[in-house]
């Protein structure tokens, strides 16, 4: 095992590890670059956190015309964990260039057949492949190439359980739609790009064990997932994208607790049957029509639908949600009848539940056509 920690004075561009039997390498708070560990068959775990001069995990040892990919963890066949995080420093790097932190392209394939955990979070990766010249700036990167390639786990992803990647420096481009067809045991996936990644959502139909899905703050387009093959899901975060169409009629998801679809471009909302759902957020969309019933989601506590185009409300929609804590439908187009029905339902809910809990209701700033002025008794002439 090799642990190097809390020493930013350590700086050596030629840093390497000669031992052929090294099993565990952990680097934290150092200026050392990620060493080339190619072929270290005993290596089981690699971590590099808060490494200002991490450099590249993948680089081109050839030329622009004849690129040769070098993946520093290539053929580490027993490697189970890669964890590189908080490596975004811009002020350090060879020759004063802004090469601090983990940057550059991705490998064509992670050639680690036993890999279970791959976390590349808060880094400066641009993505793409060496053959795309992943170090190019956004103006010269071919937008037809995938930033996260379809081949990333091809032939080596069957044991992967946890994949998280978070970079605000990605090229503007797509995620390969079949990248997760090679990861049947995936349980956790997080991709965040600060709106750099676009195109359609990648296919997750092969990920029947998926529990946590987080694609927050990208620029994905197209329809939302149907989730018909993902019955193990507990958390779905697709908020802050550019998804369109009608939010599906979600059902047969017995474990789903949190569903965030807010800040997209959805135009429709269907009724759900989600017995464990606690949180549903679909605010700041363009959803029209009638707010559906949530009677089949008895555990709901938080419902946010504000900043939409709703014009109606299904009577009884929240009357049976006895754990409700927040219902926000402000800044919609609800008329007076709809607002009255909401208040009646909450009163019925309160009486039936026999609970002393409080519920926050926000119905402000409606633009419905049948609004009425409310006159309180002490204001009557």
C-alpha positions as CSV (number, residue, x, y, z in Angstrom):
1,X,0.0,0.0,0.0
2,X,1.1,3.6,-0.7
3,X,-0.6,6.5,1.0
4,X,0.6,10.1,0.2
5,X,-1.3,12.8,1.9
6,X,-1.3,16.5,2.9
7,X,2.0,17.7,1.4
8,X,1.6,20.2,-1.4
9,X,5.4,20.6,-1.4
10,X,5.7,17.2,-3.1
11,X,6.2,17.9,-6.8
12,X,7.8,15.5,-9.2
13,X,6.7,15.3,-12.8
14,X,8.5,12.0,-13.2
15,X,6.8,10.4,-10.2
16,X,6.4,6.6,-10.7
17,X,5.8,3.5,-8.7
18,X,8.1,0.6,-9.5
19,X,6.6,-2.1,-7.3
20,X,4.9,-4.9,-9.3
21,X,2.9,-6.0,-6.3
22,X,1.3,-2.6,-5.2
23,X,-2.3,-3.1,-4.2
24,X,-3.6,0.2,-3.0
25,X,-2.5,3.8,-4.0
26,X,-4.1,6.8,-2.3
27,X,-2.9,10.4,-3.0
28,X,-4.5,13.4,-1.3
29,X,-3.6,17.0,-1.0
30,X,-0.4,16.8,-3.1
31,X,1.2,18.2,-6.2
32,X,2.2,14.9,-7.6
33,X,0.8,13.8,-10.9
34,X,-1.1,10.5,-11.4
35,X,1.6,7.9,-12.1
36,X,1.5,5.5,-15.0
37,X,0.4,2.2,-13.4
38,X,-0.1,0.3,-16.7
39,X,-0.1,-3.5,-16.1
40,X,0.0,-3.4,-12.3
41,X,-2.0,-6.6,-12.0
42,X,-2.0,-6.6,-8.2
43,X,-3.5,-3.1,-8.0
44,X,-7.0,-3.1,-6.5
45,X,-7.7,0.5,-5.5
46,X,-6.6,3.9,-6.8
47,X,-7.5,7.3,-5.3
48,X,-6.3,10.8,-6.1
49,X,-8.2,13.5,-4.3
50,X,-7.3,17.2,-4.1
51,X,-4.3,16.6,-6.4
52,X,-3.5,20.0,-7.9
53,X,-1.2,18.6,-10.6
54,X,-3.1,15.4,-11.3
55,X,-2.5,15.7,-15.0
56,X,-4.2,13.3,-17.4
57,X,-5.5,9.8,-16.9
58,X,-5.3,9.4,-20.6
59,X,-2.9,11.0,-23.0
60,X,-1.6,10.8,-26.6
61,X,2.0,9.4,-26.9
62,X,1.8,9.7,-30.7
63,X,1.0,12.7,-32.9
64,X,-2.2,14.5,-33.9
65,X,-2.2,12.6,-37.2
66,X,-1.2,9.3,-35.7
67,X,-2.6,9.3,-32.1
68,X,-1.6,6.5,-29.6
69,X,-3.7,6.3,-26.5
70,X,-2.0,5.7,-23.2
71,X,-4.4,4.9,-20.3
72,X,-2.4,5.0,-17.1
73,X,-4.4,2.3,-15.5
74,X,-4.5,0.1,-18.6
75,X,-4.7,-3.7,-17.9
76,X,-4.9,-3.3,-14.1
77,X,-7.0,-6.4,-14.3
78,X,-7.8,-6.7,-10.5
79,X,-8.6,-3.0,-10.1
80,X,-12.0,-2.6,-8.4
81,X,-12.1,1.1,-7.5
82,X,-11.0,4.4,-9.2
83,X,-11.8,7.5,-7.2
84,X,-10.5,10.9,-8.4
85,X,-12.1,14.0,-7.0
86,X,-11.7,17.7,-6.3
87,X,-9.0,18.1,-8.9
88,X,-9.9,21.3,-10.7
89,X,-7.0,23.6,-9.8
90,X,-6.0,25.9,-12.7
91,X,-3.0,27.6,-11.2
92,X,-0.4,24.8,-11.3
93,X,1.0,22.6,-14.0
94,X,4.2,22.1,-16.0
95,X,5.6,25.2,-17.5
96,X,3.0,27.4,-15.9
97,X,0.3,26.1,-18.2
98,X,-3.2,25.7,-16.8
99,X,-2.8,21.9,-16.5
100,X,-3.6,21.5,-12.9
101,X,-6.2,19.0,-11.8
102,X,-7.4,16.0,-13.8
103,X,-8.0,17.1,-17.4
104,X,-7.9,15.8,-20.9
105,X,-9.8,13.0,-22.7
106,X,-11.3,9.7,-21.6
107,X,-10.1,6.2,-22.6
108,X,-11.8,4.5,-25.4
109,X,-12.4,1.7,-22.9
110,X,-11.7,1.3,-19.2
111,X,-9.7,-2.0,-19.6
112,X,-10.3,-3.0,-16.0
113,X,-12.7,-6.1,-16.0
114,X,-13.2,-6.1,-12.2
115,X,-13.9,-2.4,-11.9
116,X,-16.8,-1.9,-9.5
117,X,-16.6,1.8,-8.6
118,X,-15.5,4.6,-11.0
119,X,-15.9,8.1,-9.6
120,X,-14.4,11.1,-11.4
121,X,-16.0,14.1,-9.6
122,X,-15.2,17.8,-9.5
123,X,-12.5,17.4,-12.2
124,X,-11.6,19.3,-15.4
125,X,-12.1,16.4,-17.9
126,X,-13.0,17.5,-21.4
127,X,-14.0,14.1,-22.6
128,X,-13.8,12.7,-26.0
129,X,-11.0,10.3,-27.1
130,X,-7.3,10.7,-27.8
131,X,-8.2,10.1,-31.5
132,X,-10.5,13.2,-31.3
133,X,-7.7,15.1,-29.6
134,X,-9.5,15.5,-26.3
135,X,-7.3,18.5,-25.4
136,X,-8.7,20.7,-28.2
137,X,-10.8,23.6,-27.2
138,X,-14.5,23.6,-27.7
139,X,-14.3,25.4,-31.1
140,X,-12.2,22.6,-32.6
141,X,-13.8,19.6,-31.0
142,X,-16.1,17.7,-33.5
143,X,-19.6,18.0,-32.0
144,X,-20.5,14.7,-33.9
145,X,-18.2,12.8,-31.6
146,X,-19.4,11.5,-28.3
147,X,-18.0,13.3,-25.2
148,X,-18.6,10.1,-23.3
149,X,-18.1,7.3,-25.8
150,X,-20.3,4.2,-26.3
151,X,-17.2,2.0,-25.9
152,X,-16.3,3.3,-22.5
153,X,-17.2,0.0,-20.7
154,X,-17.4,-2.3,-23.7
155,X,-16.2,-5.8,-22.7
156,X,-15.2,-4.6,-19.2
157,X,-18.4,-3.2,-17.5
158,X,-20.2,-6.2,-16.2
159,X,-19.1,-5.7,-12.6
160,X,-19.5,-1.9,-12.5
161,X,-21.9,-0.8,-9.7
162,X,-21.1,2.9,-9.2
163,X,-20.3,5.4,-12.0
164,X,-20.1,9.1,-11.3
165,X,-18.6,11.8,-13.4
166,X,-18.8,15.5,-12.9
167,X,-17.0,18.1,-14.9
168,X,-17.9,21.7,-15.9
169,X,-15.1,21.6,-18.5
170,X,-16.6,18.9,-20.8
171,X,-16.7,19.7,-24.5
172,X,-20.2,20.5,-25.7
173,X,-21.4,17.3,-27.2
174,X,-23.3,14.0,-26.7
175,X,-23.2,11.0,-24.4
176,X,-23.1,7.7,-26.3
177,X,-26.7,6.4,-26.1
178,X,-25.5,2.8,-25.7
179,X,-22.7,3.4,-23.2
180,X,-24.7,1.7,-20.4
181,X,-25.7,-1.4,-22.4
182,X,-22.4,-2.9,-21.1
183,X,-23.1,-2.3,-17.4
184,X,-26.0,-4.7,-16.4
185,X,-25.1,-4.5,-12.6
186,X,-25.0,-0.7,-12.4
187,X,-26.7,0.6,-9.2
188,X,-25.6,4.2,-9.1
189,X,-25.0,6.6,-12.0
190,X,-24.4,10.4,-11.9
191,X,-23.4,12.6,-14.8
192,X,-23.2,16.3,-14.3
193,X,-21.7,18.8,-16.8
194,X,-23.0,22.3,-16.1
195,X,-25.2,22.1,-19.3
196,X,-22.3,20.9,-21.6
197,X,-23.7,17.5,-22.4
198,X,-26.6,17.4,-24.9
199,X,-28.3,14.9,-27.2
200,X,-30.8,12.3,-26.1
201,X,-30.6,10.5,-22.8
202,X,-28.4,7.4,-22.8
203,X,-30.2,4.1,-22.8
204,X,-30.6,2.5,-19.3
205,X,-32.9,-0.3,-20.2
206,X,-30.2,-2.9,-19.5
207,X,-29.6,-1.5,-15.9
208,X,-32.2,-3.5,-14.0
209,X,-30.4,-3.0,-10.7
210,X,-30.2,0.8,-11.0
211,X,-31.1,2.5,-7.7
212,X,-29.9,6.0,-8.1
213,X,-30.1,8.0,-11.4
214,X,-28.7,11.6,-11.4
215,X,-28.4,13.5,-14.7
216,X,-28.9,16.9,-13.1
217,X,-27.7,20.1,-14.8
218,X,-27.0,18.9,-18.4
219,X,-28.7,19.8,-21.7
220,X,-30.3,16.5,-22.6
221,X,-33.1,16.7,-25.1
222,X,-36.0,14.5,-26.1
223,X,-38.5,12.6,-23.9
224,X,-38.0,11.5,-20.3
225,X,-37.3,7.8,-19.5
226,X,-40.3,5.5,-19.3
227,X,-38.3,3.6,-16.6
228,X,-40.3,0.4,-17.5
229,X,-37.2,-1.7,-17.0
230,X,-35.8,-0.1,-13.8
231,X,-38.0,-1.3,-11.0
232,X,-35.2,-1.0,-8.4
233,X,-35.0,2.8,-8.7
234,X,-35.2,4.8,-5.6
235,X,-34.0,8.2,-6.8
236,X,-34.4,9.9,-10.2
237,X,-32.9,13.4,-10.8
238,X,-33.4,14.7,-14.3
239,X,-33.9,18.3,-13.4
240,X,-32.3,21.2,-15.2
241,X,-32.2,19.8,-18.7
242,X,-34.1,20.4,-21.9
243,X,-36.4,17.4,-21.9
244,X,-39.8,17.7,-23.7
245,X,-43.1,16.0,-24.1
246,X,-45.4,14.6,-21.5
247,X,-44.1,13.2,-18.2
248,X,-44.8,9.5,-18.4
249,X,-47.5,7.7,-16.4
250,X,-45.0,6.2,-14.0
251,X,-46.0,2.9,-12.3
252,X,-44.4,-0.4,-11.4
253,X,-41.7,1.4,-9.5
254,X,-42.3,0.1,-6.0
255,X,-39.2,1.7,-4.5
256,X,-39.1,5.1,-6.1
257,X,-39.0,7.9,-3.4
258,X,-37.7,11.0,-5.2
259,X,-38.5,12.2,-8.6
260,X,-37.2,15.6,-9.8
261,X,-38.1,16.7,-13.3
262,X,-38.2,20.5,-12.7
263,X,-36.6,23.1,-15.0
264,X,-37.2,21.3,-18.3
265,X,-39.6,21.9,-21.2
266,X,-42.3,19.4,-20.4
267,X,-45.8,20.2,-21.6
268,X,-47.9,17.4,-20.1
269,X,-48.3,15.5,-16.8
270,X,-49.9,12.1,-16.3
271,X,-51.2,10.4,-13.1
272,X,-48.7,8.3,-11.2
273,X,-49.0,5.1,-9.2
274,X,-45.9,5.3,-7.0
275,X,-46.6,3.9,-3.5
276,X,-43.3,5.0,-1.9
277,X,-42.9,8.4,-3.6
278,X,-42.0,11.1,-1.1
279,X,-40.9,14.0,-3.3
280,X,-42.2,15.1,-6.7
281,X,-40.8,18.3,-8.3
282,X,-41.9,19.5,-11.8
283,X,-41.8,23.2,-11.4
284,X,-40.6,25.6,-14.0
285,X,-41.8,23.7,-17.0
286,X,-44.5,24.5,-19.6
287,X,-47.1,21.9,-18.5
288,X,-50.7,22.6,-19.5
289,X,-54.1,21.1,-18.7
290,X,-55.3,19.8,-15.3
291,X,-53.3,18.9,-12.2
292,X,-53.8,15.1,-11.9
293,X,-54.7,13.2,-8.8
294,X,-51.9,12.0,-6.5
295,X,-54.2,9.5,-4.7
296,X,-51.9,6.6,-5.8
297,X,-48.9,8.2,-4.1
298,X,-50.0,8.1,-0.5
299,X,-46.5,8.9,1.0
300,X,-46.0,12.2,-0.9
301,X,-44.7,15.0,1.3
302,X,-43.4,17.5,-1.2
303,X,-45.2,18.5,-4.5
304,X,-43.9,21.5,-6.4
305,X,-45.6,22.5,-9.7
306,X,-45.2,26.2,-9.7
307,X,-44.3,28.2,-12.9
308,X,-46.4,26.0,-15.3
309,X,-49.5,26.6,-17.4
310,X,-52.0,24.5,-15.5
311,X,-55.6,25.8,-15.9
312,X,-57.4,23.1,-13.9
313,X,-57.2,20.9,-10.8
314,X,-58.6,17.4,-10.3
315,X,-61.0,17.5,-7.4
316,X,-59.7,15.2,-4.6
317,X,-56.2,15.2,-6.1
318,X,-54.5,15.7,-2.7
319,X,-57.3,14.9,-0.3
320,X,-55.8,11.5,0.6
321,X,-52.2,12.5,0.9
322,X,-52.0,12.5,4.6
323,X,-48.3,13.0,4.9
324,X,-48.2,16.1,2.7
325,X,-46.0,19.0,3.9
326,X,-45.7,21.2,0.8
327,X,-48.0,21.9,-2.2
328,X,-46.8,24.7,-4.4
329,X,-48.8,25.6,-7.5
330,X,-48.1,29.3,-7.6
331,X,-47.6,31.2,-10.8
332,X,-49.8,29.0,-12.9
333,X,-53.2,29.8,-14.6
334,X,-55.5,28.3,-12.1
335,X,-59.0,29.9,-11.8
336,X,-61.0,30.5,-8.7
337,X,-62.8,27.2,-8.8
338,X,-59.6,25.3,-8.9
339,X,-58.2,27.2,-6.0
340,X,-61.3,26.6,-4.0
341,X,-61.1,22.9,-4.7
342,X,-57.5,22.8,-3.5
343,X,-58.4,24.5,-0.3
344,X,-61.4,22.2,0.2
345,X,-59.1,19.1,-0.4
346,X,-56.6,20.3,2.2
347,X,-59.3,20.9,4.7
348,X,-60.7,17.4,4.1
349,X,-57.2,16.0,4.3
350,X,-56.6,17.7,7.7
351,X,-59.9,16.4,9.1
352,X,-59.5,12.9,7.9
353,X,-55.8,12.5,9.0
354,X,-56.4,13.6,12.6
355,X,-52.9,15.1,12.5
356,X,-51.5,18.3,14.0
357,X,-49.0,18.6,11.1
358,X,-48.8,21.8,9.1
359,X,-48.9,22.0,5.3
360,X,-47.4,24.9,3.3
361,X,-49.7,25.8,0.5
362,X,-48.6,28.4,-2.2
363,X,-51.3,29.4,-4.7
364,X,-50.1,33.0,-5.3
365,X,-49.9,34.8,-8.6
366,X,-52.4,32.9,-10.7
367,X,-53.5,34.3,-14.1
368,X,-56.7,32.3,-14.5
369,X,-59.7,34.0,-16.1
370,X,-62.2,33.4,-13.3
371,X,-60.3,35.1,-10.5
372,X,-62.4,36.8,-7.8
373,X,-61.5,39.3,-5.2
374,X,-61.9,38.0,-1.7
375,X,-63.5,40.4,0.8
376,X,-62.8,39.8,4.4
377,X,-65.5,40.6,7.0
378,X,-63.6,43.5,8.6
379,X,-63.3,45.2,5.2
380,X,-67.0,45.2,4.4
381,X,-68.6,48.7,4.4
